[in-house]
Amino acid sequence: MRAFAAAIALAVASTSFGQCEPIVLSEIPTRARAMVLDERGYLYFMGRGLEVADVRDPAHPRIVVTGLPIGSPYFDLALRVQRLFALHGDDFQWGEFSIFDVSIPEGTHRIWGPWLTGYSRGTIGGDWYYQLFFEGPLGVLRVYDISSGAFVDRGEAVRLDADAQRVSAFGDRAYVSTTVDVRVFDVRGDGVPEATGSIPIAGKLNPTASTGSVLYVVARDERLLHTVDVRRPAAPALLGSMELSGYAGDIAISQGLALAVSDALHIVDATDPATPTEIGSLGFDSLPRRVVVERGLAIVATDDSILIIDLSSCLPCLPDIDRDGALDLFDFLEFQRLFSAGDVRADFDGDGALTVFDFLAFQNAFQAGC
C-alpha cells in the first residue's frame, strides 16, 4: 500500500508545465478483455479466467489470483465498495452475470451467479447498475439497485427504438450510445430510467465516459473525440471536438486528462472541454483495446499484454486555471469569472452543478499546489 501511495504522491508532486512524456513502468504478459482498478491498487481483469493483480507498486505488479473459472470472456467489469459486478457473453447471443466478493483481493470469489441474461453490456453509477440488453438490432436499458451490495431488480425497463451499442454512467445518469445518437437517461428514486435528452453523435460501438458536467464521446467512424455539456440533461450541448488518428475502442478520464486508445494511447488535455488538445501519445507493439486511469497511472490492455504507464509528466496543473504557468491571484480572478459566466470549467468538484463547494474545491487545489 505504501508503494502505491508513494507512486500517487510522486505523480502529484512531479506535475509540471513541461512536456508530456508517458513512461511504461511494467508489463503483465497476458491479454485482458475487460479490466477495472480499485482504489486500493488492485487490478481485476479477464485474462486466463478472472484474474487479480496487485499493482500497488506499479513497477513490480504481482498476480495474486489467477484462473477463476468462467463460462466465457467478461465484456464488462464494474466495482462498487467490495463487490465486483461482471457481465460475460459469447457471439452476441447469450450472456451471464456474476457478483464477486473482493473484500480481500487475494481471496476473490464468486458469491452470486452465474445468472443467464442474454447478451448485454453493463456499468455502475452511484447506487445503480445499468444493464443494456440487446434484442435483435434494438436495445433495452434496465436498472438494478445495488446499494445493499445485492442485486435488486426494480422491474422497469426502457426499450430503445435504435440499435443500442454501449452504456456508461455517472451517478443517477446513464448515457447510451446508439447508431444514430447518444441518449441521456435519469434514474428516479424508484429506479426507473427516464429518457431526458439526446445529442446526434452517430456511429458503431462509440465509447463514452463522463464527469458530472461533461460527457466524452468517441465517434469511431469519424475518428473524432467530442465533448458535451450535460449539466442540462434535456438539452445536451456540444462543447468541442478533436481528431483522433484511429478507431478508438475505449476512453477514460481523470484529473483533467482524457485518454483514448486507437492505434496508440492518445493523451488529451481536457481542462478546457471546449478545446480538447492532444499533448502526448504512446505507441505499442500490438493494438491497444482497453484503458483505465487513476491518479497519474494509466493501465492499457493490448492484444498481447497489460502495460502500466506513468503519466505524471502529463498531468495538468488544474488550479492554474488561466494557464499562464503560475499559481497566483489571477487564477482566483479567472475562476470567479468562469463561475459567474456559468462556464463548465468552474465545476471544480465535478458534480455537474456550480455551487459553493466548487469554490472550496478550487481553494484546496490551489493550496496543494502543483
Secondary structure, 3 states (H helix, E strand, C coil): CHHHHHHHHHHHHCCCCCCCCCEEEEEECCCCCCEEECCCCEEEEECCCEEEEECCCCCCCEEEEEEECCCCCEEEEEEECCEEEEEEEECCCEEEEEEEECCCHHHCEEEEEEEECCCEEEEEECCEEEEEEEECCEEEEEEEECCCCCCEEEEEEEECCCCEEEEEEECCEEEEEECCCEEEEEECCCCCEEEEEEECCCCCCCCEEECCCEEEEEECCCCEEEEEECCCCCCCEEEEEEECCCCCCEEEEECCEEEEECCCEEEEECCCCCCCEEEEEECCCCCEEEEEEECCEEEEEECCCEEEEECHHHCCCCCCCCCCCCCCHHHHHHHHHHHHCCCHHHCCCCCCCCCHHHHHHHHHHHHHCC
